[in-house]
Amino acid sequence: MLRVEISLTYGEPAEKAASVATGQVSVTLKEPAGFKVIGTAR
C-alpha cells in the first residue's frame, strides 16, 4: 500500500487553476420551479 500526503495552502490550487484565457459560453437555466434553495434566507 502506498500512502501519499500533500499539503497545500488554500490559495495554491486556485493559483494553479487560474487562467488568462476567456471565452463565451451559452447556457440554458432551469425553470425557477426546478431550483432547490438550501440554507437560510438572509
OpenMM code with the backbone's topology and positions (N, CA, C; nanometers):
from openmm import Vec3, app, unit

residues = "MET LEU ARG VAL GLU ILE SER LEU THR TYR GLY GLU PRO ALA GLU LYS ALA ALA SER VAL ALA THR GLY GLN VAL SER VAL THR LEU LYS GLU PRO ALA GLY PHE LYS VAL ILE GLY THR ALA ARG".split()
positions = [
    Vec3(0.0845, -0.1177, 0.0000),
    Vec3(0.0000, 0.0000, 0.0000),
    Vec3(0.0890, 0.1239, 0.0000),
    Vec3(0.0548, 0.2190, -0.0853),
    Vec3(0.1304, 0.3422, -0.0969),
    Vec3(0.0446, 0.4557, -0.0429),
    Vec3(0.1022, 0.5347, 0.0445),
    Vec3(0.0299, 0.6487, 0.1017),
    Vec3(0.1078, 0.7748, 0.0696),
    Vec3(0.0374, 0.8727, 0.0116),
    Vec3(0.0996, 0.9986, -0.0252),
    Vec3(0.0228, 1.1103, 0.0428),
    Vec3(0.0929, 1.1966, 0.1116),
    Vec3(0.0297, 1.3115, 0.1747),
    Vec3(0.0806, 1.4375, 0.1076),
    Vec3(-0.0117, 1.5252, 0.0750),
    Vec3(0.0239, 1.6513, 0.0106),
    Vec3(-0.0348, 1.7637, 0.0944),
    Vec3(0.0442, 1.8644, 0.1185),
    Vec3(-0.0009, 1.9782, 0.1968),
    Vec3(0.0036, 2.1036, 0.1099),
    Vec3(-0.1120, 2.1674, 0.0949),
    Vec3(-0.1207, 2.2900, 0.0154),
    Vec3(-0.1909, 2.3971, 0.0962),
    Vec3(-0.1559, 2.5216, 0.0702),
    Vec3(-0.2319, 2.6297, 0.1306),
    Vec3(-0.3592, 2.6466, 0.0492),
    Vec3(-0.4539, 2.7218, 0.1008),
    Vec3(-0.5815, 2.7423, 0.0330),
    Vec3(-0.5621, 2.8042, -0.1057),
    Vec3(-0.4721, 2.8971, -0.1180),
    Vec3(-0.4555, 2.9684, -0.2437),
    Vec3(-0.3781, 2.8949, -0.3513),
    Vec3(-0.2980, 2.7968, -0.3146),
    Vec3(-0.2140, 2.7288, -0.4138),
    Vec3(-0.2934, 2.6606, -0.5259),
    Vec3(-0.3970, 2.5828, -0.4949),
    Vec3(-0.4723, 2.5211, -0.6056),
    Vec3(-0.5402, 2.6259, -0.6933),
    Vec3(-0.5915, 2.7328, -0.6321),
    Vec3(-0.6578, 2.8373, -0.7097),
    Vec3(-0.5579, 2.9072, -0.8009),
    Vec3(-0.4379, 2.9288, -0.7521),
    Vec3(-0.3348, 2.9936, -0.8326),
    Vec3(-0.3008, 2.9081, -0.9530),
    Vec3(-0.2904, 2.7775, -0.9325),
    Vec3(-0.2555, 2.6878, -1.0418),
    Vec3(-0.3704, 2.6729, -1.1414),
    Vec3(-0.4941, 2.6904, -1.0948),
    Vec3(-0.6102, 2.6763, -1.1819),
    Vec3(-0.6428, 2.8049, -1.2558),
    Vec3(-0.5834, 2.9151, -1.2152),
    Vec3(-0.6136, 3.0446, -1.2777),
    Vec3(-0.5731, 3.0425, -1.4250),
    Vec3(-0.6497, 3.1118, -1.5042),
    Vec3(-0.6229, 3.1161, -1.6473),
    Vec3(-0.6424, 3.2574, -1.6992),
    Vec3(-0.5633, 3.2950, -1.7960),
    Vec3(-0.5797, 3.4256, -1.8577),
    Vec3(-0.6736, 3.4164, -1.9776),
    Vec3(-0.7099, 3.2957, -2.0163),
    Vec3(-0.7984, 3.2769, -2.1308),
    Vec3(-0.9434, 3.3007, -2.0898),
    Vec3(-1.0161, 3.3696, -2.1751),
    Vec3(-1.1585, 3.3892, -2.1516),
    Vec3(-1.2346, 3.3429, -2.2743),
    Vec3(-1.3590, 3.3104, -2.2542),
    Vec3(-1.4400, 3.2673, -2.3663),
    Vec3(-1.5868, 3.2852, -2.3335),
    Vec3(-1.6682, 3.2739, -2.4340),
    Vec3(-1.8110, 3.2896, -2.4161),
    Vec3(-1.8768, 3.1534, -2.4265),
    Vec3(-1.9731, 3.1290, -2.3388),
    Vec3(-2.0475, 3.0039, -2.3431),
    Vec3(-2.1957, 3.0361, -2.3410),
    Vec3(-2.2729, 2.9461, -2.3910),
    Vec3(-2.4178, 2.9615, -2.3918),
    Vec3(-2.4756, 2.8617, -2.2919),
    Vec3(-2.5643, 2.9079, -2.2074),
    Vec3(-2.6241, 2.8197, -2.1072),
    Vec3(-2.7756, 2.8332, -2.1096),
    Vec3(-2.8418, 2.7284, -2.0655),
    Vec3(-2.9866, 2.7298, -2.0509),
    Vec3(-3.0171, 2.6989, -1.9053),
    Vec3(-3.0834, 2.7918, -1.8383),
    Vec3(-3.1169, 2.7717, -1.6976),
    Vec3(-3.2460, 2.6931, -1.6831),
    Vec3(-3.2572, 2.6228, -1.5704),
    Vec3(-3.3809, 2.5525, -1.5379),
    Vec3(-3.4904, 2.6547, -1.5094),
    Vec3(-3.6119, 2.6087, -1.5157),
    Vec3(-3.7238, 2.6913, -1.4725),
    Vec3(-3.7081, 2.7160, -1.3227),
    Vec3(-3.7575, 2.8287, -1.2698),
    Vec3(-3.7454, 2.8566, -1.1260),
    Vec3(-3.7953, 2.7417, -1.0381),
    Vec3(-3.8982, 2.6715, -1.0815),
    Vec3(-3.9507, 2.5597, -1.0024),
    Vec3(-3.8509, 2.4440, -0.9930),
    Vec3(-3.7516, 2.4415, -1.0817),
    Vec3(-3.6535, 2.3340, -1.0823),
    Vec3(-3.5375, 2.3563, -0.9866),
    Vec3(-3.5354, 2.4712, -0.9205),
    Vec3(-3.4283, 2.5013, -0.8264),
    Vec3(-3.4694, 2.4672, -0.6847),
    Vec3(-3.3750, 2.4241, -0.6049),
    Vec3(-3.3996, 2.3952, -0.4640),
    Vec3(-3.3119, 2.4896, -0.3823),
    Vec3(-3.3727, 2.5644, -0.2933),
    Vec3(-3.2997, 2.6583, -0.2097),
    Vec3(-3.2543, 2.5850, -0.0854),
    Vec3(-3.1246, 2.5944, -0.0552),
    Vec3(-3.0719, 2.5320, 0.0659),
    Vec3(-3.0177, 2.6409, 0.1557),
    Vec3(-3.0119, 2.6155, 0.2834),
    Vec3(-2.9625, 2.7149, 0.3774),
    Vec3(-3.0748, 2.8027, 0.4292),
    Vec3(-3.0370, 2.9147, 0.4871),
    Vec3(-3.1357, 3.0056, 0.5433),
    Vec3(-3.1316, 3.1383, 0.4698),
    Vec3(-3.2464, 3.2020, 0.4586),
    Vec3(-3.2525, 3.3318, 0.3926),
    Vec3(-3.1806, 3.4362, 0.4757),
    Vec3(-3.1210, 3.5314, 0.4099),
    Vec3(-3.0501, 3.6385, 0.4796),
    Vec3(-3.1017, 3.7719, 0.4352),
] * unit.nanometer
topology = app.Topology()
chain = topology.addChain("A")
for resn in residues:
    res = topology.addResidue(resn, chain)
    for name in ("N", "CA", "C"):
        topology.addAtom(name, app.Element.getBySymbol(name[0]), res)
